[in-house]
Amino acid sequence: MKTGIYSFIVSFFLLVAFMKRIESTKDVDGMTSSIITPFPEFFFTIFRYSVITSIIAVIIAILYLFSMREND
């Protein structure tokens, strides 16, 4: 349970800190344009990635606990 909560919180804050909201694209002519993601879409994307990360972390923790039980 703690693994899911902690992985969600850590991944959420890391994504907020390091995920870019503004992306630059270069056209064929060499012109650069910026695409700004709106805040609601940005935070829903971060939320989705955090949920996926926490689900993967919980699955890995469950597999690790089952493998430790088999060794005992």
C-alpha positions in Angstrom: 0.0 0.0 0.0 2.8 2.4 0.9 4.6 1.6 -2.3 1.7 2.8 -4.4 1.2 6.0 -2.5 4.9 6.9 -2.3 5.6 6.0 -5.9 2.6 8.1 -7.0 3.7 11.2 -5.0 7.4 10.9 -6.0 6.5 10.4 -9.7 4.0 13.3 -9.6 6.5 15.7 -8.2 9.3 14.6 -10.5 7.0 15.0 -13.6 5.9 18.4 -12.4 9.5 19.4 -12.0 11.0 17.9 -15.2 8.2 17.6 -17.8 8.1 20.4 -20.3 4.9 22.3 -20.9 6.3 24.2 -23.9 7.6 22.2 -26.9 9.4 23.8 -29.8 9.0 22.4 -33.3 11.1 23.3 -36.4 9.3 23.6 -39.7 10.7 22.6 -43.1 11.6 26.2 -43.8 13.7 26.3 -40.6 11.1 28.4 -38.7 10.7 27.5 -35.0 7.3 27.5 -33.4 6.3 26.8 -29.8 3.3 24.6 -28.7 2.1 25.4 -25.1 0.1 22.7 -23.4 -2.8 24.1 -21.4 -2.6 23.6 -17.7 -5.6 21.2 -17.3 -4.2 18.9 -20.1 -0.7 19.2 -18.6 -1.8 18.1 -15.1 -4.0 15.4 -16.4 -1.1 14.0 -18.4 1.1 14.1 -15.3 -1.6 12.5 -13.2 -2.0 9.7 -15.8 1.7 9.0 -15.9 1.9 9.0 -12.1 -0.9 6.5 -11.9 0.8 4.2 -14.4 4.0 4.5 -12.6 2.4 3.6 -9.2 0.6 0.6 -10.7 3.9 -0.7 -12.1 5.7 -0.1 -8.8 2.9 -2.0 -6.9 3.1 -4.9 -9.4 6.9 -5.0 -9.0 6.6 -4.9 -5.2 4.0 -7.8 -5.2 6.3 -9.9 -7.5 9.2 -9.2 -5.2 7.2 -10.2 -2.1 6.0 -13.4 -3.8 9.6 -14.3 -4.8 10.8 -13.8 -1.3 8.1 -16.1 0.1 9.1 -18.8 -2.3 12.7 -18.6 -1.1 11.7 -19.2 2.6 
